[in-house]
Amino acid sequence: MKNDILDRARSLLTCPHCLEEKAGALNWESPFRDLLVCDICRREYPLVDGIIDFIPDFQPSSGVAQKFMENRTIVSVYEKYFRPTFTRMASPITYDDEIAWLQEVPVAVSPKYALDLACGTGKYTRLLDEMYHPDIIFGADLSLPMLENANANKSPNMIFIRCDANCLPFKPQTFSRVNCFGALHLFPDIPKSLAEIRRVMELSGCFTCLTSRNIKGWQTWFQTVFSSLFSFHFFEDAQLEKLLADSGYINVHLFERAMVLLFYGYAGV
């Protein structure tokens, strides 16, 4: 079963370094299926403890937010304590509210392949799996400690990968369902990340997201200070709608919860 799902997943993957020129196919270098190699540039992507690493030479940035995501102590309490406490500082929204919202998002067909981008410890990867039962669901993140935690609690149809949101290692139009909860505001190049997500989505595929929202009032000073300390972006509604439209998303619906913003939209032409 392990090798079967890895082989099926391989057909959906491509070398992230060859995307702009010619999509590089990935093949197993050995019969042990522990190393993927691009047939064009020959870059190597190891499979370590079940996680495919598309940035094996990655060094965590000096940014405070990334340091938090790489800290194993924080990762161990992230899902149960850190994330809900952090969110409640900015909004009355709870995990139950987030789950209820996701379950109500209109999706035309049950996805065969799904992607949970910036999956963290895999809470919403598991939820999407329960909701849709896709053949394969990928959980992708930049933090290896987060992925190790998620991989320890995975279902047989889940594959976790480490990759860059600005350069996703998937073939075009792979997914009819993509989710990104709690990370868009941390991406260094948001327009590029949104364009990459759109590239790997099927036409009319659904994208859901939870991110941060800029609000006017006494909180403005807090948002300004927080942004400078943590490289954290707070979106204005109109700004986000334009970013999404420019990246090819249609029928976007925004839901405001104080400093938290949820939205869904669909991949347009």
C-alpha angles and dihedrals in degrees: 000000000000094000092040095058092042091053092048090048092050090065089062096048132084136181108275091209094058098046098104094051113026127340108254117219117227122225134180110259094203138025088249090070092225100125131047117202128194112236091215110039096017093227113160127228115189128214105222119183089336096311119114108220113208092174103042092159093051116138116196113248122245090246115124094230093054091047089056091052092050095047109105094206091056091043090055091059098027101102099040102036118000101052098044092044092049092048093048089057087069104028143015089237117125134196089259090054091050093049093047090050093050092049091055097052109115112244119180098209136010105261122246090201127026136182128208103195119202085011096174110188091352103256094138094036087062092044093052089049090053092047100047109013093216121192088242131007120189124208111200130187142152095228116082094197089055091050093048089054092048093045091055090064102038132133121233092261094053126099122185122205136179112226146138117266088219092059112032115192095225134107117250118278095012101136135053090186128045127169131187116178121181104353115072090091089058098052111111095218107032098177090052093048092050090049091050092050089050091049093058094045127095117237108281090012115150125245121192126187143176114200142145127287132212113230131181124238136054090337092067094086091050092051092049093051093042092050093053094047100043105024085243121161124213112200127216112220096241092045092054093046090054093048090052094046091049089052094052105264121140138190092027117184121195126200119193123211105171105277092355121086124193122188143165131196142161135244109259131192 
